[in-house]
Every structure is written in structure tokens, then in C-alpha cells.
Amino acid sequence: MLLSAFPNGEYDFLTFEYRNHGNSEKEYHSTILPDKSYSTYGSLECADLLGAIDFVKSQYQDIGLYGLSKGGAAIQTSYLKSNPSDNIGAMFLDSPAIFLYLFKILRDAVLWLLQI
């Protein structure tokens, strides 16, 4: 959808799927969630984004990030963990997931209760 807004090739884009999303390999191993349909709303997905940033910055000097919903949450978390050398010059957060830490606290509480 976003790529079609730039049909003349003014910009280069890298798109990818976060872990446990789409056709990516399901890497989360859990006895609590055996179907592996696990999302951390950006907490772990930020590692995927930081890896993508490392790849892109080897070829480009300036980097802009776009994230929708959970992707926006991953961008926020990644930005806090990034280095100035990552050259993140712009971030566009489209309806980013909010209350990330509240969600994490609630999720951890539910997972703890399931283990009792």
C-alpha cells in the first residue's frame, strides 16, 4: 500500500516481516502458547528492526522508518535502543500501538497465572 504511493522510484524501500508474523519462521518456543502465534507488540520485534537497520545502513546514509500499529510500537522501541550512528532521520508512526508497557505487565501477569 505505501509502496504504491511512490510509483516513480523516488525512494528505495526495504520491507520485511517481523518474527512470528506472516510467512516468517515461527521462532517462539512456548508450552503455554503451542501454536506459536506470539507477538510482543514491539518488545522483541525491535531486534528484527534493528537488524534491518544494520543491513540498510551498510548501503544508505539516511534512514526513514514507517510502522503501522504494532510496527509503530516496534519502531518506538527500536529508536530508544538505537545508536546515533544508525542515522534514523525520520519516523512515521501510523496508529502505533500504545500502552506498550501496560500490555506487557498484563501479559506477564496472565502468563504467570497460567503457570499456577
C-alpha positions as CSV (number, residue, x, y, z in Angstrom):
1,M,0.0,0.0,0.0
2,L,2.7,2.5,1.0
3,L,4.9,1.5,-1.9
4,S,2.2,2.4,-4.4
5,A,2.3,6.0,-3.2
6,F,5.8,6.3,-4.7
7,P,5.5,4.8,-8.2
8,N,8.3,6.7,-9.8
9,G,11.1,5.2,-7.6
10,E,12.0,8.4,-5.8
11,Y,12.9,6.3,-2.7
12,D,14.2,2.8,-2.0
13,F,12.2,0.7,0.4
14,L,13.1,-2.4,2.4
15,T,10.0,-4.4,3.6
16,F,10.2,-7.4,5.8
17,E,8.0,-9.5,8.2
18,Y,8.7,-9.5,11.9
19,R,9.3,-12.8,13.7
20,N,6.1,-14.8,14.1
21,H,4.2,-12.7,11.5
22,G,3.1,-13.6,8.0
23,N,5.3,-16.2,6.4
24,S,8.3,-15.7,8.6
25,E,9.6,-18.7,10.6
26,K,7.8,-19.1,14.0
27,E,10.7,-18.9,16.4
28,Y,9.0,-18.5,19.8
29,H,9.1,-21.8,21.7
30,S,6.4,-22.0,24.4
31,T,4.5,-24.7,26.2
32,I,1.9,-22.0,27.1
33,L,1.3,-20.9,23.5
34,P,1.9,-24.1,21.5
35,D,0.6,-22.6,18.2
36,K,3.5,-20.0,18.4
37,S,1.2,-17.2,17.4
38,Y,3.0,-14.9,19.8
39,S,3.6,-11.2,19.5
40,T,5.3,-9.0,22.0
41,Y,3.9,-5.7,20.5
42,G,7.3,-4.4,19.7
43,S,9.4,-5.6,22.6
44,L,11.2,-8.4,20.8
45,E,10.2,-7.4,17.3
46,C,12.5,-4.4,17.7
47,A,15.5,-6.7,17.4
48,D,14.3,-7.6,13.9
49,L,14.0,-4.0,13.0
50,L,17.5,-3.1,14.4
51,G,18.9,-6.0,12.3
52,A,17.1,-4.5,9.2
53,I,18.6,-1.1,10.1
54,D,22.1,-2.5,10.3
55,F,21.6,-4.1,6.8
56,V,20.2,-0.8,5.3
57,K,22.8,1.5,6.8
58,S,25.5,-0.5,5.1
59,Q,24.1,0.7,1.8
60,Y,22.4,4.0,2.6
61,Q,23.4,7.0,4.7
62,D,19.9,8.3,5.8
63,I,17.1,6.1,7.0
64,G,13.4,6.7,7.5
65,L,11.1,4.3,9.2
66,Y,7.4,3.7,8.7
67,G,5.3,1.5,11.0
68,L,1.6,0.7,11.3
69,S,0.1,-0.4,14.6
70,K,2.5,-3.0,16.2
71,G,5.1,-2.0,13.6
72,G,4.9,1.5,15.0
73,A,5.4,0.2,18.5
74,A,8.5,-1.7,17.3
75,I,9.8,1.5,15.8
76,Q,9.4,3.3,19.0
77,T,11.2,0.6,21.0
78,S,13.9,0.3,18.4
79,Y,14.5,4.0,18.3
80,L,15.1,4.0,22.1
81,K,17.6,1.2,21.7
82,S,19.3,2.6,18.6
83,N,22.6,4.4,18.3
84,P,23.2,7.8,16.7
85,S,25.2,6.0,14.0
86,D,22.0,4.4,12.8
87,N,21.1,7.7,11.1
88,I,17.4,7.4,11.7
89,G,16.3,10.7,10.2
90,A,12.6,10.2,10.1
91,M,9.9,8.1,11.7
92,F,6.3,7.9,10.6
93,L,4.1,6.1,13.1
94,D,0.7,5.2,11.7
95,S,-1.7,4.4,14.5
96,P,1.0,3.0,16.7
97,A,0.1,0.5,19.4
98,I,0.0,2.4,22.7
99,F,0.3,1.4,26.4
100,L,3.0,-1.0,25.4
101,Y,4.3,-1.4,28.9
102,L,0.9,-1.7,30.4
103,F,0.2,-4.5,27.9
104,K,3.5,-6.2,28.8
105,I,2.6,-6.1,32.5
106,L,-0.8,-7.5,31.9
107,R,0.5,-10.2,29.6
108,D,3.2,-11.3,32.1
109,A,0.5,-11.4,34.8
110,V,-1.7,-13.7,32.7
111,L,1.2,-16.0,31.7
112,W,2.2,-16.2,35.4
113,L,-1.3,-17.1,36.4
114,L,-1.5,-19.8,33.7
115,Q,1.6,-21.5,35.3
116,I,0.0,-21.8,38.7
